[in-house]
Amino acid sequence: MSKEKDLAHGILSTVGGIQNVELITHCMTRVRITLRDESLASIEDLKRVPGVIGVIEESTLQIIVGPGLVEKVSRVIADISGVELGEPVPLQAAHAFPNPDSRINGLSDKEKAEQLAAKNKEKYKEKNNTPVKNFLKSISNIFIPLAPAFVAAGLLAGITSVIGNFITAGHLSGDGWAQFNLILNVIKNGIFSYMAIFVGINSARVFGASPSLGGVIGGATLLTGMKPELPIHNLFTGEPLIAGQGGIIGVVLAVWILSLIEKRLHKIMPNSIDLIVTSFLSVLATGLLTIFLIMPLAGFVADNLLVAVNWILSVGGAFAGFFLGGIWLVMVMLGLHHIMTPIHIELIAQTGMTILLPILAMAGAGQVGAGLALWIRCRKNKQLTGIIKGALPVGVLGIGEPLIYGVTLPLGKPFVTACLGGAFGGAVIGYFGNVGAMSIGASGIEMLLLIADGKWWVYLLGLITAYFFGFICTYLFGTPKEARQAKEA
């Protein structure tokens, strides 16, 4: 049996089997499972499954297995369930009750299984039904599926920037290079130029609206076909409305309103005309609200968000960078990091770069420094160093979760010293100021390609600083005595 199959079966054996799985998805490092009954899962046994780096209990059960492997393991579990990845898993009544067609007290075993699943689902919803959890879950579910596109487009943006600089400096000449760079830009712009449509589709899925209608509303914010000589005016300022005004924030809000309208119309519309009339009225009503109300208001919020971010970093400087770089790992640990994705996108849309991302990326560099220190100081602990060997390479590339959940967080002290390393790196970026990434999707050493205005050297200096202080702080103060004891792999 392959490694991913062993891991998938190991996970299922500790969460109550495939019959207890309602939904299976994944992000860059985590297998995300929605359970029917949380009481059937043994989290401690799950943590001990070979290949499981860490476990996070939130609105979904998040099992960290690392990049690359996560998609393979998720697909194996989806294959076992008999549905496509991301689709709801039907109740496996035959597993829950041996005789699904037998009847006791007027109910078949299958009906009893369905009632049990409904009760468990209601308990699960009640436990996790808080405004903060629902909001974070929605943001996460909207943007996590776009992660592969962000990574690909981000790296393309970096490559086109480097080629463009070489062409400008005269190191590359000829129409061939210019044409090649243009083609790469066209591919890269496939996501960033039409981000509103992608987000509209994903938002509709999350909020329970028709995905195609969500895409239509997202596309409407691009104001395609609007003539310069006949502009749409902002009702509040009187100025012409700008394509994309309000950005991703406006699209998410608009599609949420779309979902409310569409659900209401489905309830009151006769079946014979439901498909045609509901779709038409939902798009018309939401489209008008979006253009005349949501885009101006969301645009106001987005503009002031930019002002606030610039003010914080200009006034706070190194101190602001120290705070942001130091706190970011805690936000990642709590699952709050996804809330920054729409903010990064909005900053890029308005200024061509996000000045927050390079500072926040220092947190991952602090992890790398801490990991190196632990590798040296805990060299007798073969079990720990084995995990570090696998986690460090992806940590250098900006994926820090294997180091967080597999190494530093379980040990306690190294997590704090890694945060200090990130804080010092963030202070360097904040001190120089106005260091921004042209795209999102890449972090760590990869982000050197994305740094705007030739300030890659500042980012590199920040990385080296975070590596150094993460290493020194962990080596001197952050290595628990028990971690240095000899253990076999």
Secondary structure, DSSP 8 states (H G I E B T S, - for coil): --HHHHHHHHHHHHTT-GGGEEEEEE-SSEEEEEES-GGG--HHHHHTSTT--EEEESSSEEEE--TTHHHHHHHHHHHHHTS-TTS-----HHHHSS-TT-EETTEEHHHHHHHHHHHHHHHHHHHH--HHHHHHHHHHHHHGGGHHHHHHHHHHHHHHHHHHHHHHHTSS-SHHHHHHHHHHHHHHHHHHTTHHHHHHHHHHHHHTS-HHHHHHHHHHTTTTT--TTS--B-TTT-SB--TTTTHHHHHHHHHHHHHHHHHHHHHHS-HHHIIIIIHHHHHHHHHHHIIIIIHHHHHHHHHHHHHHHHHHHHHHTHHHHHHHHHHHHHHHHTT-GGGHHHHHHHHHHHHSSBSSHHHHHHHHHHHHHHHHHHHHHTTTBHHHHHHHHHHHHHHHTT--HHHIIIIIHHHSHHHHHHHHHHHHHHHHHHHH----BSSSS--GGGGGGTBGGGTHHHHHHHHHHHHHHHHHHHHHH---GGGGS-B--
